[in-house]
Amino acid sequence: MKCILVFACLLIALCLAAPAPDAEIVNQVSDVNADSYSYKFETSDGTKQEQHGSLKNLGPEDDALQVAGSYSFVDQDGQTHTINYVADENGFQPQGEDIPQL
């Protein structure tokens, strides 16, 4: 069951991060295990994403998926924007210069 959850999360992440139709994947690596996964890719337009996740034991009957990663893209002005993030039992926690600080 855990393997299916990890694999489903990986597929969703890859679909959401799919490159624009005119960009080609120039590098792609993935590794899926029963209790963890990792992947990274880079496209010809400068977009990059990498992520790794694993199950974290929260108690005798509770597991949570903890994920860490980053993504970056190049805007129309040629500037690269990068977001680093962690997602775990405390929610999604992004960090980057483009995210306003409260």
All heavy atoms as an XYZ file, in Angstrom:
773
protein
N       0.819     -1.195      0.000
C       0.000      0.000      0.000
C       0.863      1.259      0.000
O       0.582      2.211     -0.684
C      -0.926     -0.056      1.223
C      -1.828      1.130      1.335
S      -3.025      1.120     -0.010
C      -4.023      2.485      0.428
N       1.933      1.237      0.807
C       2.810      2.407      0.900
C       3.491      2.680     -0.438
O       3.648      3.819     -0.835
C       3.851      2.201      1.992
C       3.272      2.172      3.381
C       4.338      1.886      4.404
C       3.731      1.721      5.784
N       4.724      1.397      6.783
N       3.872      1.607     -1.121
C       4.524      1.753     -2.420
C       3.581      2.411     -3.424
O       3.990      3.265     -4.199
C       4.982      0.391     -2.922
S       5.850      0.467     -4.492
N       2.316      2.024     -3.376
C       1.330      2.606     -4.289
C       1.152      4.088     -3.999
O       1.075      4.900     -4.922
C      -0.007      1.848     -4.172
C       0.162      0.424     -4.687
C      -1.116      2.573     -4.913
C      -1.021     -0.480     -4.443
N       1.125      4.464     -2.711
C       0.981      5.867     -2.329
C       2.161      6.691     -2.832
O       1.978      7.764     -3.399
C       0.867      5.988     -0.809
C       0.846      7.407     -0.245
C      -0.405      8.141     -0.713
C       0.924      7.374      1.256
N       3.357      6.171     -2.631
C       4.556      6.887     -3.079
C       4.554      7.022     -4.591
O       4.822      8.093     -5.137
C       5.834      6.161     -2.584
C       7.067      6.742     -3.236
C       5.939      6.238     -1.076
N       4.227      5.945     -5.288
C       4.213      5.981     -6.745
C       3.147      6.947     -7.259
O       3.387      7.702     -8.205
C       3.982      4.580     -7.311
C       4.116      4.503     -8.790
C       5.345      4.670     -9.393
C       3.011      4.287     -9.589
C       5.483      4.606    -10.764
C       3.129      4.228    -10.963
C       4.371      4.390    -11.556
N       1.976      6.972     -6.620
C       0.909      7.895     -7.026
C       1.342      9.337     -6.823
O       1.103     10.191     -7.683
C      -0.368      7.603     -6.240
N       2.006      9.630     -5.709
C       2.496     10.985     -5.463
C       3.534     11.395     -6.503
O       3.541     12.525     -6.971
C       3.096     11.090     -4.063
S       1.884     10.990     -2.749
N       4.374     10.460     -6.868
C       5.384     10.729     -7.888
C       4.734     11.056     -9.224
O       5.107     12.019     -9.893
C       6.324      9.531     -8.030
C       7.371      9.611     -9.136
C       8.338     10.742     -8.868
C       8.110      8.304     -9.244
N       3.740     10.273     -9.618
C       3.067     10.525    -10.890
C       2.349     11.865    -10.892
O       2.394     12.600    -11.882
C       2.079      9.401    -11.196
C       2.687      8.076    -11.614
C       1.593      7.033    -11.836
C       3.518      8.230    -12.861
N       1.699     12.201     -9.798
C       1.019     13.492     -9.709
C       2.022     14.629     -9.819
O       1.804     15.595    -10.544
C       0.214     13.590     -8.399
C      -0.972     12.623     -8.447
C      -0.265     15.015     -8.146
C      -1.675     12.427     -7.128
N       3.139     14.515     -9.110
C       4.154     15.563     -9.160
C       4.719     15.728    -10.560
O       4.921     16.846    -11.042
C       5.278     15.258     -8.171
N       4.974     14.624    -11.240
C       5.505     14.710    -12.598
C       4.504     15.342    -13.555
O       4.877     16.115    -14.433
C       5.926     13.335    -13.096
C       7.194     12.767    -12.472
C       7.415     11.329    -12.936
C       8.394     13.620    -12.792
N       3.219     15.023    -13.393
C       2.198     15.615    -14.261
C       2.074     17.108    -14.031
O       1.953     17.890    -14.969
C       0.849     14.942    -14.040
S       0.797     13.252    -14.653
N       2.105     17.516    -12.767
C       1.985     18.944    -12.454
C       3.211     19.729    -12.908
O       3.116     20.916    -13.197
C       1.769     19.142    -10.951
C       0.439     18.655    -10.408
C       0.413     18.782     -8.891
C      -0.717     19.421    -11.022
N       4.343     19.070    -12.950
C       5.578     19.752    -13.309
C       5.961     19.538    -14.766
O       7.077     19.809    -15.160
C       6.708     19.255    -12.412
N       5.047     19.065    -15.556
C       5.350     18.776    -16.961
C       5.827     20.030    -17.677
O       5.280     21.109    -17.489
C       4.110     18.220    -17.653
N       6.864     19.915    -18.485
C       7.388     21.078    -19.197
C       6.430     21.561    -20.287
O       5.526     20.850    -20.699
C       8.686     20.558    -19.811
C       8.482     19.093    -19.911
C       7.599     18.701    -18.759
N       6.654     22.787    -20.731
C       5.865     23.354    -21.823
C       6.034     22.487    -23.068
O       7.059     21.825    -23.245
C       6.328     24.781    -22.098
N       5.049     22.472    -23.971
C       5.119     21.604    -25.149
C       6.349     21.822    -26.031
O       6.800     20.900    -26.683
C       3.843     21.945    -25.919
C       2.925     22.527    -24.920
C       3.793     23.187    -23.887
N       6.904     23.030    -26.051
C       8.048     23.276    -26.911
C       9.387     23.000    -26.222
O      10.432     23.164    -26.826
C       8.012     24.703    -27.449
C       7.963     25.746    -26.349
O       7.696     25.388    -25.198
O       8.183     26.931    -26.661
N       9.370     22.585    -24.970
C      10.601     22.247    -24.258
C      10.811     20.738    -24.313
O       9.863     19.964    -24.299
C      10.519     22.711    -22.807
N      12.070     20.347    -24.383
C      12.412     18.930    -24.400
C      13.142     18.565    -23.120
O      13.899     19.371    -22.579
C      13.302     18.625    -25.593
C      12.629     18.831    -26.933
C      13.561     18.517    -28.093
O      14.649     17.951    -27.862
O      13.193     18.845    -29.225
N      12.942     17.365    -22.647
C      13.661     16.895    -21.467
C      15.084     16.559    -21.897
O      15.301     15.776    -22.815
C      12.965     15.674    -20.847
C      11.599     16.090    -20.306
C      13.827     15.059    -19.748
C      10.764     14.965    -19.764
N      16.062     17.181    -21.222
C      17.466     16.943    -21.555
C      18.149     16.048    -20.528
O      19.213     15.496    -20.800
C      18.250     18.265    -21.727
C      17.703     19.050    -22.901
C      18.223     19.103    -20.462
N      17.549     15.912    -19.347
C      18.097     15.039    -18.313
C      16.955     14.589    -17.412
O      16.146     15.414    -16.998
C      19.165     15.769    -17.502
C      19.856     14.864    -16.508
O      19.812     13.642    -16.613
N      20.492     15.465    -15.519
N      16.895     13.298    -17.103
C      15.844     12.787    -16.236
C      16.352     11.554    -15.509
O      16.913     10.648    -16.125
C      14.608     12.430    -17.050
C      13.454     11.932    -16.208
C      12.209     11.682    -17.054
O      12.239     11.788    -18.282
N      11.118     11.369    -16.400
N      16.172     11.537    -14.191
C      16.588     10.413    -13.363
C      15.498     10.180    -12.331
O      14.963     11.127    -11.761
C      17.922     10.727    -12.637
C      18.325      9.576    -11.732
C      19.021     11.048    -13.624
N      15.151      8.924    -12.089
C      14.183      8.617    -11.034
C      14.540      7.291    -10.383
O      15.155      6.425    -10.991
C      12.763      8.569    -11.593
O      12.622      7.505    -12.498
N      14.145      7.177     -9.117
C      14.387      5.968     -8.349
C      13.204      5.786     -7.410
O      12.952      6.639     -6.551
C      15.689      6.111     -7.558
C      16.038      4.853     -6.782
O      15.653      3.760     -7.218
O      16.703      4.983     -5.735
N      12.450      4.723     -7.594
C      11.264      4.459     -6.777
C      11.479      3.172     -6.000
O      11.766      2.128     -6.588
C       9.998      4.351     -7.656
C       8.778      4.051     -6.802
C       9.796      5.612     -8.473
N      11.341      3.263     -4.678
C      11.481      2.107     -3.801
C      10.180      1.912     -3.025
O       9.247      2.697     -3.147
C      12.644      2.334     -2.824
C      13.947      2.539     -3.553
O      14.395      1.676     -4.292
N      14.551      3.702     -3.371
N      10.130      0.902     -2.206
C       8.914      0.605     -1.446
C       8.576      1.699     -0.447
O       7.401      1.981     -0.202
C       9.066     -0.726     -0.720
N       9.586      2.352      0.137
C       9.307      3.355      1.164
C       9.948      4.714      0.884
O       9.991      5.578      1.748
C       9.746      2.847      2.534
C      11.239      2.549      2.589
O      11.894      2.584      1.530
O      11.750      2.270      3.689
N      10.426      4.912     -0.334
C      11.023      6.204     -0.687
C      11.079      6.344     -2.202
O      10.909      5.374     -2.934
C      12.433      6.328     -0.109
O      13.291      5.379     -0.708
N      11.310      7.560     -2.645
C      11.475      7.820     -4.071
C      12.308      9.072     -4.249
O      12.465      9.881     -3.335
C      10.118      7.997     -4.771
C       9.430      9.292     -4.425
C       9.605     10.437     -5.197
C       8.611      9.388     -3.318
C       8.990     11.629     -4.877
C       7.980     10.569     -2.987
C       8.176     11.688     -3.766
O       7.572     12.863     -3.432
N      12.840      9.240     -5.427
C      13.518     10.480     -5.795
C      13.451     10.614     -7.311
O      13.357      9.627     -8.030
C      14.977     10.484     -5.327
O      15.712      9.493     -5.986
N      13.449     11.851     -7.753
C      13.508     12.107     -9.182
C      14.069     13.498     -9.412
O      14.060     14.348     -8.522
C      12.145     11.960     -9.855
C      11.168     13.084     -9.551
C      11.146     14.257    -10.311
C      10.268     12.972     -8.513
C      10.259     15.270    -10.027
C       9.378     13.984     -8.227
C       9.376     15.138     -8.987
O       8.502     16.155     -8.707
N      14.576     13.698    -10.599
C      14.987     15.033    -11.023
C      14.940     15.067    -12.536
O      15.083     14.039    -13.202
C      16.366     15.407    -10.501
C      17.509     14.575    -10.997
C      18.814     15.059    -10.387
C      19.968     14.179    -10.799
N      21.237     14.660    -10.250
N      14.685     16.259    -13.046
C      14.717     16.425    -14.490
C      15.092     17.860    -14.825
O      15.001     18.763    -13.991
C      13.398     16.025    -15.151
C      12.240     16.945    -14.871
C      12.034     18.095    -15.613
C      11.345     16.628    -13.877
C      10.966     18.927    -15.352
C      10.265     17.454    -13.615
C      10.073     18.604    -14.360
N      15.535     18.040    -16.045
C      15.878     19.357    -16.575
C      15.380     19.407    -18.010
O      15.481     18.425    -18.747
C      17.384     19.565    -16.532
C      17.837     20.909    -17.040
C      19.332     21.112    -16.907
O      20.033     20.233    -16.366
O      19.813     22.155    -17.381
N      14.839     20.548    -18.401
C      14.343     20.700    -19.765
C      15.195     21.698    -20.528
O      15.976     22.458    -19.947
C      12.873     21.162    -19.781
O      12.782     22.443    -19.165
C      11.984     20.175    -19.042
N      15.002     21.706    -21.827
C      15.802     22.562    -22.701
C      15.532     24.047    -22.488
O      16.338     24.883    -22.890
C      15.543     22.188    -24.162
O      14.162     22.323    -24.473
N      14.423     24.403    -21.834
C      14.145     25.818    -21.579
C      14.668     26.295    -20.226
O      14.394     27.404    -19.799
C      12.640     26.105    -21.697
C      11.813     25.407    -20.633
O      12.378     24.655    -19.806
O      10.586     25.611    -20.628
N      15.455     25.449    -19.529
C      16.060     25.837    -18.262
C      15.261     25.455    -17.031
O      15.698     25.691    -15.909
N      14.110     24.857    -17.210
C      13.312     24.410    -16.072
C      13.991     23.208    -15.435
O      14.469     22.313    -16.121
C      11.891     24.008    -16.531
O      11.261     25.149    -17.106
C      11.060     23.484    -15.380
N      14.035     23.202    -14.087
C      14.614     22.088    -13.346
C      13.702     21.759    -12.173
O      13.092     22.648    -11.594
C      15.994     22.448    -12.791
C      17.032     22.738    -13.836
C      18.344     23.113    -13.192
C      19.372     23.502    -14.234
N      20.651     23.889    -13.626
N      13.630     20.499    -11.841
C      12.905     20.084    -10.651
C      13.565     18.846    -10.095
O      14.020     17.980    -10.839
C      11.438     19.789    -10.939
C      10.694     19.406     -9.664
C       9.201     19.287     -9.863
O       8.704     19.347    -10.976
N       8.489     19.119     -8.792
N      13.639     18.790     -8.777
C      14.090     17.579     -8.114
C      13.313     17.417     -6.823
O      12.875     18.395     -6.216
C      15.589     17.568     -7.867
C      16.122     18.611     -6.929
C      17.629     18.473     -6.775
O      18.348     18.996     -7.630
O      18.056     17.830     -5.797
N      13.087     16.160     -6.446
C      12.298     15.882     -5.256
C      12.668     14.509     -4.721
O      12.989     13.604     -5.488
C      10.810     15.915     -5.604
C       9.897     15.746     -4.402
C       8.442     15.819     -4.827
O       7.836     14.789     -5.076
N       7.908     17.019     -4.929
N      12.647     14.394     -3.414
C      12.796     13.084     -2.799
C      11.806     12.991     -1.650
O      11.464     13.991     -1.020
C      14.235     12.823     -2.327
C      14.727     13.800     -1.304
N      15.276     15.012     -1.647
C      14.734     13.758      0.046
C      15.612     15.671     -0.551
N      15.291     14.942      0.491
N      11.307     11.809     -1.445
C      10.321     11.598     -0.400
C      10.526     10.256      0.268
O      11.085      9.327     -0.319
N      10.078     10.187      1.509
C      10.165      8.939      2.250
C       9.064      8.902      3.297
O       8.482      9.928      3.646
C      11.535      8.803      2.915
O      11.743      9.862      3.836
N       8.798      7.711      3.770
C       7.802      7.555      4.820
C       8.445      7.814      6.169
O       9.551      7.362      6.442
C       7.212      6.145      4.790
C       6.288      5.858      3.625
C       5.863      4.388      3.647
C       5.066      6.749      3.666
N       7.742      8.556      7.002
C       8.201      8.876      8.346
C       7.228      8.228      9.320
O       6.015      8.428      9.215
C       8.224     10.393      8.538
C       8.690     10.839      9.892
C       8.717     12.357      9.970
C       9.185     12.833     11.320
N       9.189     14.304     11.384
N       7.746      7.466     10.256
C       6.911      6.798     11.244
C       6.527      7.798     12.325
O       7.375      8.329     13.027
C       7.663      5.613     11.846
C       6.783      4.775     12.724
O       5.908      5.270     13.415
N       7.028      3.474     12.702
N       5.224      8.045     12.470
C       4.720      8.972     13.481
C       4.162      8.254     14.704
O       3.780      8.895     15.669
C       3.619      9.860     12.879
C       4.030     10.730     11.703
C       2.839     11.494     11.175
C       5.148     11.674     12.102
N       4.096      6.966     14.657
C       3.550      6.198     15.770
C       3.325      4.770     15.339
O       3.628      4.389     14.210
N       2.746      3.970     16.226
C       2.574      2.549     15.928
C       1.750      2.283     14.665
O       2.004      1.314     13.967
C       1.861      1.990     17.159
C       1.839      3.059     18.170
C       2.250      4.337     17.531
N       0.775      3.115     14.384
C      -0.074      2.886     13.215
C      -0.120      4.077     12.270
O      -0.962      4.130     11.382
C      -1.488      2.533     13.672
C      -1.547      1.239     14.456
C      -2.972      0.843     14.817
O      -3.915      1.322     14.166
O      -3.118      0.045     15.757
N       0.770      5.048     12.456
C       0.730      6.269     11.650
C       2.046      6.493     10.914
O       3.109      6.521     11.526
C       0.445      7.491     12.523
C      -0.935      7.483     13.127
O      -1.862      7.031     12.440
O      -1.081      7.940     14.279
N       1.950      6.632      9.612
C       3.074      7.016      8.764
C       2.692      8.287      8.030
O       1.520      8.524      7.757
C       3.393      5.936      7.736
C       3.994      4.693      8.357
O       4.628      4.789      9.411
O       3.838      3.625      7.754
N       3.680      9.092      7.724
C       3.446     10.294      6.931
C       4.501     10.362      5.842
O       5.642      9.955      6.045
C       3.510     11.543      7.803
N       4.109     10.864      4.699
C       5.055     11.065      3.618
C       5.746     12.402      3.846
O       5.095     13.430      4.024
C       4.323     11.079      2.271
C       5.179     11.203      1.030
C       6.135     10.016      0.907
C       4.300     11.297     -0.206
N       7.061     12.396      3.910
C       7.810     13.642      3.995
C       8.577     13.826      2.696
O       9.205     12.909      2.198
C       8.718     13.685      5.213
C       9.789     12.632      5.283
C      10.608     12.743      6.555
O      10.183     13.321      7.536
N      11.787     12.192      6.533
N       8.463     15.026      2.160
C       8.997     15.333      0.836
C       9.849     16.584      0.927
O       9.519     17.519      1.657
C       7.836     15.562     -0.160
C       8.349     15.994     -1.511
C       6.987     14.318     -0.282
N      10.932     16.613      0.192
C      11.760     17.812      0.075
C      12.194     17.937     -1.378
O      12.390     16.925     -2.063
C      12.977     17.739      0.991
N      12.304     19.160     -1.842
C      12.728     19.335     -3.214
C      12.856     20.785     -3.599
O      12.800     21.682     -2.758
N      13.010     21.001     -4.882
C      13.115     22.355     -5.412
C      12.704     22.343     -6.877
O      12.718     21.307     -7.530
C      14.543     22.883     -5.279
O      15.423     22.143     -6.095
N      12.324     23.514     -7.334
C      12.083     23.689     -8.762
C      12.536     25.076     -9.150
O      12.569     26.000     -8.332
C      10.629     23.437     -9.148
C       9.608     24.348     -8.493
C       9.244     25.556     -9.073
C       8.998     23.979     -7.310
C       8.300     26.379     -8.482
C       8.056     24.795     -6.707
C       7.706     25.990     -7.295
O       6.783     26.805     -6.701
N      12.935     25.217    -10.392
C      13.370     26.522    -10.892
C      12.972     26.645    -12.350
O      12.802     25.654    -13.055
C      14.877     26.698    -10.725
O      15.585     25.759    -11.486
N      12.822     27.895    -12.761
C      12.489     28.176    -14.151
C      13.121     29.504    -14.532
O      13.460     30.326    -13.674
C      10.966     28.212    -14.364
C      10.273     29.312    -13.608
C      10.031     30.538    -14.202
C       9.871     29.110    -12.301
C       9.397     31.552    -13.492
C       9.237     30.119    -11.585
C       8.995     31.343    -12.185
N      13.270     29.713    -15.815
C      13.831     30.947    -16.350
C      12.678     31.754    -16.928
O      11.915     31.251    -17.764
C      14.888     30.652    -17.433
C      15.452     31.942    -17.993
C      15.989     29.767    -16.867
N      12.533     33.020    -16.479
C      11.434     33.845    -16.981
C      11.789     34.469    -18.329
O      12.872     34.246    -18.880
C      11.015     34.888    -15.950
C      12.072     35.965    -15.693
O      13.016     36.122    -16.494
O      11.937     36.668    -14.676
N      10.874     35.255    -18.873
C      11.080     35.861    -20.199
C      12.228     36.858    -20.228
O      12.763     37.154    -21.287
C       9.792     36.534    -20.661
C       8.694     35.539    -20.952
C       7.401     36.209    -21.385
O       7.193     37.390    -21.151
N       6.528     35.443    -22.024
N      12.619     37.374    -19.046
C      13.747     38.307    -18.967
C      15.077     37.594    -18.757
O      16.109     38.233    -18.622
C      13.518     39.309    -17.836
C      12.297     40.188    -18.078
O      12.002     40.483    -19.265
O      11.634     40.584    -17.100
N      15.049     36.263    -18.698
C      16.273     35.497    -18.532
C      16.686     35.278    -17.087
O      17.758     34.744    -16.831
N      15.852     35.683    -16.129
C      16.182     35.489    -14.721
C      15.673     34.128    -14.237
O      14.570     33.715    -14.586
C      15.579     36.592    -13.864
C      16.194     37.941    -14.115
C      15.834     38.929    -13.010
O      14.858     38.744    -12.296
N      16.637     39.952    -12.877
N      16.483     33.460    -13.444
C      16.109     32.169    -12.887
C      15.435     32.367    -11.539
O      15.916     33.114    -10.693
C      17.352     31.271    -12.718
O      17.963     31.094    -13.994
C      16.982     29.929    -12.140
N      14.308     31.704    -11.353
C      13.553     31.744    -10.103
C      13.560     30.339     -9.514
O      13.252     29.372    -10.212
C      12.111     32.186    -10.360
C      12.027     33.524    -11.008
N      11.983     34.693    -10.291
C      12.005     33.882    -12.316
C      11.916     35.725    -11.120
N      11.937     35.251    -12.359
N      13.913     30.247     -8.220
C      14.026     28.951     -7.564
C      13.188     28.923     -6.292
O      13.213     29.878     -5.511
C      15.489     28.637     -7.213
O      16.266     28.644     -8.421
C      15.631     27.281     -6.541
N      12.483     27.838     -6.099
C      11.719     27.602     -4.882
C      12.199     26.279     -4.286
O      12.255     25.269     -4.982
C      10.199     27.500     -5.161
C       9.676     28.758     -5.847
C       9.426     27.188     -3.875
C       9.753     30.018     -5.013
N      12.561     26.293     -3.024
C      12.893     25.090     -2.263
C      11.726     24.810     -1.339
O      11.089     25.749     -0.839
C      14.170     25.297     -1.444
C      15.364     25.573     -2.332
O      15.699     24.791     -3.194
N      15.992     26.722     -2.123
N      11.440     23.563     -1.068
C      10.287     23.266     -0.233
C      10.459     21.968      0.551
O      11.278     21.116      0.209
C       9.013     23.164     -1.072
C       9.072     22.124     -2.155
C       8.702     20.814     -1.909
C       9.514     22.453     -3.433
C       8.769     19.854     -2.906
C       9.582     21.494     -4.434
C       9.206     20.202     -4.158
O       9.289     19.245     -5.144
N       9.673     21.898      1.604
C       9.514     20.698      2.405
C       8.017     20.510      2.572
O       7.287     21.492      2.757
C      10.187     20.841      3.786
C       9.869     19.665      4.689
C      11.680     21.026      3.641
N       7.556     19.295      2.491
C       6.155     18.978      2.763
C       6.139     17.741      3.652
O       6.700     16.711      3.297
C       5.392     18.725      1.472
N       5.528     17.897      4.818
C       5.475     16.796      5.767
C       4.221     16.916      6.616
O       3.261     17.570      6.205
C       6.747     16.755      6.627
C       7.019     18.062      7.366
O       6.094     18.883      7.526
O       8.164     18.251      7.815
N       4.228     16.328      7.785
C       3.052     16.383      8.642
C       2.710     17.810      9.075
O       1.613     18.078      9.555
C       3.218     15.468      9.871
C       4.246     15.935     10.880
C       5.675     15.480     10.582
O       5.938     14.963      9.484
O       6.522     15.667     11.458
N       3.622     18.749      8.856
C       3.387     20.160      9.186
C       2.914     20.971      7.986
O       2.815     22.190      8.060
C       4.650     20.783      9.777
C       5.054     20.104     11.057
O       4.240     19.878     11.935
N       6.323     19.742     11.157
N       2.686     20.327      6.850
C       2.196     21.012      5.662
C       3.297     21.354      4.676
O       4.448     20.963      4.826
N       2.922     22.118      3.667
C       3.832     22.553      2.601
C       4.554     23.804      3.064
O       3.925     24.785      3.488
C       3.032     22.830      1.332
C       3.861     23.256      0.161
C       4.760     22.384     -0.420
C       3.728     24.526     -0.372
C       5.525     22.766     -1.522
C       4.486     24.919     -1.466
C       5.379     24.037     -2.038
N       5.884     23.806      3.000
C       6.695     24.910      3.503
C       7.691     25.362      2.437
O       8.819     24.910      2.403
C       7.436     24.461      4.769
C       6.515     23.920      5.849
C       7.214     22.907      6.716
O       8.305     23.156      7.204
N       6.605     21.752      6.889
N       7.260     26.264      1.550
C       8.158     26.730      0.488
C       9.056     27.868      0.963
O       8.701     28.625      1.875
C       7.187     27.225     -0.577
C       6.012     27.699      0.211
C       5.912     26.777      1.389
N      10.218     27.995      0.343
C      11.147     29.091      0.613
C      11.765     29.547     -0.700
O      12.059     28.717     -1.560
C      12.267     28.650      1.551
C      11.804     28.264      2.928
C      12.969     27.828      3.800
O      14.080     27.642      3.321
N      12.720     27.661      5.084
N      11.934     30.837     -0.837
C      12.575     31.373     -2.033
C      12.439     32.885     -2.071
O      11.608     33.465     -1.375
N      13.275     33.508     -2.862
C      13.257     34.972     -2.962
C      11.933     35.499     -3.530
O      11.554     36.634     -3.264
C      14.406     35.455     -3.843
C      15.777     35.248     -3.208
C      16.894     35.765     -4.093
O      16.621     36.503     -5.053
O      18.046     35.419     -3.815
N      11.216     34.686     -4.290
C       9.969     35.111     -4.902
C       8.753     34.937     -3.987
O       7.642     35.287     -4.368
C       9.729     34.355     -6.202
C      10.805     34.658     -7.227
O      11.138     35.841     -7.391
O      11.312     33.710     -7.853
N       8.962     34.393     -2.803
C       7.858     34.187     -1.878
C       7.908     35.292     -0.829
O       8.917     35.450     -0.126
C       7.966     32.803     -1.201
C       7.830     31.722     -2.260
C       6.885     32.649     -0.118
C       7.993     30.328     -1.734
N       6.834     36.069     -0.697
C       6.812     37.152      0.291
C       6.958     36.611      1.716
O       6.390     35.570      2.047
C       5.443     37.792      0.104
C       4.923     37.279     -1.183
C       5.610     35.997     -1.468
N       7.739     37.291      2.519
C       7.918     36.915      3.918
C       6.941     37.710      4.775
O       6.832     38.918      4.626
C       9.350     37.183      4.364
C      10.380     36.401      3.587
C      10.256     34.915      3.787
O      10.104     34.439      4.908
N      10.308     34.162      2.696
N       6.273     37.044      5.665
C       5.318     37.720      6.558
C       5.963     38.142      7.844
O       6.875     37.635      8.327
C       4.135     36.799      6.850
C       3.364     36.354      5.614
C       2.320     35.339      6.014
C       2.697     37.535      4.960
